[in-house]
Amino acid sequence: MRFHLISLFPGAFDSYLKESIIARAIKAGIVKVDLYNLRDFGMGKHKKVDGRPYGGGPGMVLAPEPMLNAAEAALKKIKGKKTKVLLMSPGGKQFDTAMAEKLSKYSDIVMISGRYEGIDARVKKILKAEEVSVGPYVLTGGELPALAIMDAVSRKLPGVLGNELSVEERRVSSSEVYTRPEVFEYKKKKYRVPKILLSGHHAKMDAWKVEKDGKA
Ligand code: SAH
């Protein structure tokens, strides 16, 4: 699966992509990431990428032309493969596990990150892009949302999570996870690992996790 990340600050992706499971997936060739610096597609001598908003208000709006040129550069490379274009937006559809599952079936995903006041709305229309939000709050840029989506989709791909068995067995993802010791003592109080997790009965454990906080 190849992610095409378009951003005015592609350096924001670097450190995350270099660590742990995602780094390993990239090294193994299961996940590929192409970065597109919006500035490279800027207009004129100064490579301008933004403009003042119509109707007034603070902040700048990312102009359609550089964004579309960057998207075209990505789409030209993809040509005819099963592709999805996502636009990071706090007003978009809330990203969730079901969406991650669906997206993991694509061969290419183009993700557009905005900055400042956002992206000229015609970009969405022209690219028939889907607006996606990672939560009901406003961040300063789309890079963290793009990374969050890329991460959640990547861990759905076969071979990305270290232990092959775990893909099958960890159908239920839960925050109810424990490691040694079985009884942990902290400030004179004892904290035990739930008995069910010591039972070795996977179906029962899954049911218990679902009941707790499980996500399919
Ligand atoms: N004025 C815009 C917000 C711009 S925030 C609005 O009200 O929609 C700047 C950029 O950060 C956005 O273009 C988007 O790409 C990104 N962003 C901020 N919060 C986000 C969220 N919760 N989910 C996805 N993208 C977000």
Boltz pocket constraint, residues with backbone or C-beta under 6 A from the ligand:
constraints:
  - pocket:
      binder: B
      contacts: [[A, 87], [A, 88], [A, 89], [A, 90], [A, 91], [A, 112], [A, 113], [A, 114], [A, 115], [A, 116], [A, 117], [A, 118], [A, 119], [A, 132], [A, 133], [A, 134], [A, 135], [A, 136], [A, 137], [A, 138], [A, 139], [A, 140], [A, 141], [A, 142], [A, 143], [A, 145]]
      max_distance: 6.0
